[in-house]
Each structure stands twice: as structure tokens, then as C-alpha cells.
Amino acid sequence: MTTWTRELSTGSTSTASTPLTVGNLKLDGNTISTEDSNGSMTFDTNGTGKYIFNHDGGGAQAIHIVCSDSDGGFLHFMNSTTGTTGDTDGWKIGIDASENLLFHNEETNNNPIWINDGTDKVNIPVGLLDVGTTTSIQGIITVHEDST
């Protein structure tokens, strides 16, 4: 492991050609990784700050979630009301092990709602389907493409 100690003043720079490791975190070029093979990496604002990812070019796909195998990959949203148990709380958006796109609501009393320009466009109450109408449909609905 390489150890650096240097005081930097305004206008000075420090360049290293070997990776920097602090605890279980490793900084190597453009990659921040964990040295613990099964460890999680937690980013904590420790307050009311926000995480901001700036993207200045290279296409419209600014954030990528890449999994090394077919276990699936998800963005997982939780808060103090939904609970923070990873497998049973909140909302998940991503792909499953069969590469199906999923919008997974772990909450039993919350509805998915799609909003466009401040107006509900699709509201799916738990166990019901309501698309652009005040009449709800219960049961399983299958939509097939007309081949004619």
C-alpha cells in the first residue's frame, strides 16, 4: 500500500500514478471500488445534502447499473415510512434474473401513479386498473396486439 503525506497550497497539484487505498475503499484512475469482495459501499450526506451526478456529454445515458451476471439489477427507493429492509420495503425499478423490466411495489397500500404535466395519466390502485377513466377494472387484464 502506498502512503502519501503532502500539504497542498492554493494552485498546487499532486499527481499519483498508483491507486490510493483508504480503509476498504480504493481510488484508481476513474474507478472507486471496495477492497472487501462482498462489501457494500455507502454514500451518506450526513444531513440534508443531495447526491448530484453531473453529466456533460457522451450521450443521454448518464447513469448505468451493470450487474456481472443475470441476478437482476434495481434502483431501490425506501424511506422511514416504507421501512428500510432491503428485500421487503419500498419500490424497485429494474430488471430481474430473466431480464424482464419490473416496477416492483413492495408496499401493500400504495399505488403506482404516472403523472404528466401535473395531471394523473395512469393510476393503478392496489388490485385495480384505472386508465383515463373513473371506472375501475378488477381482475387480470391482458392486452394483445391485433395481427390483422
C-alpha positions in Angstrom: 0.0 0.0 0.0 1.3 3.5 -0.9 1.0 6.2 1.7 1.1 9.9 0.8 1.5 12.9 3.0 1.7 16.3 1.5 0.2 19.7 2.3 -1.3 21.4 -0.7 -1.5 25.1 -1.1 -3.6 27.2 -3.5 -2.6 26.5 -7.1 -0.6 23.4 -6.3 -1.3 19.9 -7.6 -0.4 16.4 -6.6 -0.4 13.5 -9.0 -0.1 9.9 -8.2 0.2 7.0 -10.7 -0.6 4.2 -8.2 -4.0 3.5 -6.7 -4.9 5.2 -3.4 -6.5 2.9 -0.8 -8.2 4.3 2.4 -9.7 1.6 4.6 -11.7 -0.6 2.3 -12.0 2.0 -0.5 -9.7 2.2 -3.5 -9.4 5.1 -5.9 -7.7 4.0 -9.2 -8.0 6.4 -12.1 -11.7 6.9 -12.8 -12.8 4.0 -10.6 -13.8 4.0 -6.9 -14.2 0.4 -5.6 -14.3 -1.5 -2.4 -11.5 -3.8 -1.4 -13.9 -6.0 0.6 -15.1 -8.6 -2.0 -18.6 -8.8 -0.5 -18.8 -5.3 0.9 -21.3 -2.6 0.2 -20.3 1.0 -0.5 -22.4 3.5 1.3 -22.6 7.2 0.3 -24.1 9.3 3.2 -24.7 13.0 3.1 -24.8 13.1 6.9 -27.5 15.7 6.7 -29.9 17.3 4.2 -27.4 17.4 1.3 -28.3 15.7 -2.0 -26.3 13.5 -4.3 -25.6 15.2 -7.6 -24.2 13.5 -10.7 -23.3 15.9 -13.4 -23.1 14.6 -17.0 -21.5 16.7 -19.7 -21.8 14.7 -22.8 -21.3 11.2 -24.1 -25.0 10.6 -24.8 -28.1 10.8 -22.8 -27.5 7.7 -20.6 -25.8 9.3 -17.6 -26.2 6.6 -15.0 -25.7 2.9 -15.7 -26.4 0.0 -13.5 -24.4 -3.0 -14.7 -24.6 -6.4 -13.0 -21.9 -9.0 -13.6 -24.4 -11.9 -14.1 -28.1 -12.4 -14.5 -29.2 -11.8 -10.9 -31.0 -8.6 -12.0 -30.3 -5.0 -11.2 -32.6 -2.5 -9.5 -32.9 1.1 -8.3 -34.5 0.7 -4.8 -36.3 3.5 -3.2 -37.1 3.4 0.6 -37.8 5.9 3.4 -38.7 5.9 7.1 -42.4 5.3 6.2 -41.9 2.4 3.9 -39.2 0.9 6.1 -35.7 0.1 5.0 -35.5 -3.7 4.9 -33.8 -4.3 1.5 -36.0 -7.2 0.2 -39.4 -6.2 1.6 -39.8 -2.4 1.6 -40.2 0.4 -0.8 -40.2 0.4 -4.6 -37.8 -1.3 -7.0 -37.3 -0.4 -10.7 -35.1 -2.6 -12.8 -34.6 -6.0 -14.5 -35.0 -9.4 -12.9 -32.9 -12.5 -13.5 -34.9 -13.3 -16.7 -34.2 -9.7 -18.0 -37.9 -8.7 -17.5 -38.4 -5.0 -16.8 -40.0 -4.7 -13.3 -41.8 -1.9 -11.4 -42.0 -3.7 -8.1 -44.1 -2.1 -5.3 -43.2 -3.8 -2.0 -45.9 -1.7 -0.2 -49.4 -3.1 0.1 -51.3 0.2 0.4 -49.5 2.4 -2.1 -50.5 2.8 -5.7 -48.3 3.4 -8.8 -49.2 6.7 -10.4 -47.8 8.1 -13.7 -48.1 11.9 -13.9 -47.7 14.0 -17.0 -47.7 17.9 -16.8 -49.2 17.8 -13.3 -52.1 15.5 -14.1 -52.6 11.8 -13.3 -52.5 9.9 -16.5 -52.4 6.3 -15.2 -53.4 5.4 -11.6 -53.4 1.7 -10.6 -55.0 1.3 -7.2 -54.0 -1.9 -5.4 -55.8 -4.7 -7.1 -57.5 -2.4 -9.7 -56.7 -0.8 -13.0 -57.9 2.7 -13.8 -56.6 4.3 -17.1 -58.0 7.7 -18.0 -61.5 6.9 -16.6 -63.4 6.9 -13.3 -64.5 3.3 -13.8 -62.1 0.8 -12.2 -61.5 -2.7 -13.7 -60.8 -5.6 -11.3 -59.1 -8.8 -12.2 -56.5 -9.8 -14.7 -56.3 -7.7 -17.9 -54.3 -9.0 -21.0 -53.7 -6.7 -24.0 -52.9 -8.4 -27.3 -51.7 -6.8 -30.5 -54.1 -7.2 -33.3 -52.3 -9.1 -36.0 -54.7 -8.1 -38.8 
